[in-house]
Amino acid sequence: MQAKISGIFLMLAAVLAAMANGAVADYAAPFSYPNSLEKVSAEQVVVNANESPVTYDRALITGDLILSDVQNNPIRITNSVFQGDVICEGVTFQEEVDFENTTFMGDAVFNETKFMAAGNFNASRFLGEASFNMSRFPDGGNFDFAGFSGRADFANIWFDKFATFYDAGFEGDMIFPFSEFNGAYVNFESVLCLENVDFAGSQFNSYSTFAASRMEKNADFHAAKFQSGADFSDMQFIGQADFSRSHFIEDCIFSESQFGGYVGFPNAKFDGPAFMNDTVFGGVADFDNAQFLALTDMSNAAFSGDLKMNSTKVSKMVLDGSKFEDRSRLYLARADISRMMVDWDKIRDIISFDKSAYLSLIKNYRELGQTNDANDCYYEYRYLNQVNKPAGFSRFLDTVAWLTCGYGVRPHYALLCGMMVILIFAFIYWAGRGVEGFNDIHGRRLAIASLFYSIIAFTANSKGLPFRGRFRYLGISEGIVGWLLMALFLVTLGRVMIG
């Protein structure tokens, strides 16, 4: 893709030759132009601009064009080439400015320039630096299909009505910090930028789209504000993407986008729905301290790195169908979760232990009616909490609760404990010949009889059994343990069934 864009810039002469009906000229490095272009000096353009409308098509403007006064006449220079620099700093264009399909071989400097009427740079090519720092487009600006070989500086720029850079290519840095976009729409769809992108602190007050764009290096959108919806669907962020402290007032769409490296939304705020379904997160996805105040759809998303949502507020989040790599970790420390739709089995092995995170998830599953997930999450929480406790009486009680009833959510643990108790006491009765008549039987009959008497004693029916000596007390003790385990089983079963 990079080679394709570079080829476009290197073949500008051929494009212009084609526009000139096939006229071919000798080419000179670094750029050449067809002989059919009408040569006009920059000085003549300045003179004409002060006296009447300026209209040139397929012209070669030689020398540096410098405008410094208010221009009250329209300027239309299309399908042309500026051989030198174009300097229009601080100029106000009262009428239309049209540079469609025009090549700026030198620097194009429009700092602090006001385009009071339509500003058209459609399909223009900037081979040097393009600088529109602190410029104003009250009637909108068109840069569709434009190509920027050098640094494109649009810092502190202001667009009203519309701003469109559809299918534009940036070989240098793409700089738009602290800019303001108003009007009907902002269109950066299908943009390709090979270097860093900077929209830090920009205000998008109209619907904005970056769909199907590709950003090869770092993309900085921190503290940007999107007032009327933002579309980042089907994008490719090859480098890092920073959306920290960004604010999305209405819906934002990142569906089917790809983040190759770290993507950060710490302290971001999503007032409207956020769609990140089928999105690929190739690095760490950082949502620490973010606020999701409406539906957040991350269904079928793929996480190759960690998903960080510490201290994040989640109103309603869908993670069904999401995939996590074995090395991924999910962080939910101090998260405020109202609704999070994801099966416990999906996150059991990746969630980082934090008491508040587990308790929040347990509450979440119970309110969603996912009783089994709530019980499984509670069991995992109690087990990990027990493991992390220092040795002592509290840990001992937790161990007993774990073995006897699975912390109150595993009724079959009580049954297993009961079976173990029966077998242990049966062995004691067998080894000590603790029942009258056991001296007269041997082998299999003795084992079966010991098991039979142990079962009877376990049900607290040891009274009347022919225990000998101190084995009577063992029978009573087994009966007490049996009643306790049966009661524990019934309570736990009821809790699990009722939820």
Secondary structure, DSSP 8 states (H G I E B T S, - for coil): -HHHHHHHHHTHHHHHHHHTTT------TT----TTSEEEEHHHHHHHHHHS-EEEESEEEES-EE--S-B-S-EEEES-EE-S-EE-TT-EE-S-EE-TT-EE-S-EE-TT-EE-S-EE-TT-EESS-EE-TT-EETT-EE-TT-EESS-EE-TT-EE-SEEE-TT-EESS-EE-TT-EE-SSEEE-TT-EESS-EE-TT-EE-SEEE-TT-EE-S-EE-TT-EESS-EE-TT-EE-S-EE-TT-EESS-EE-TT-EE-S-EE-TT-EE-S-EE-TT-EE-S-EE-TT-EEEEEEE-TT-EESS-EE-TT-EEEEEE-TT-EE-TT--EE-TT-EES-EE--HHHHTTTB---HHHHHHHHHHHHHTT-HHHHHHHHHHHHHHHHHTS-SSHHHHHHHHHHHHHTTTT-HHHHHHHHHHHHHHHHHHHHHHT-BTTGGG--HHHHHHHHHHHHHHHHTT--TT--B-TTHHHHHHHHHHHHHHHHHHHHHHHHHHHH-
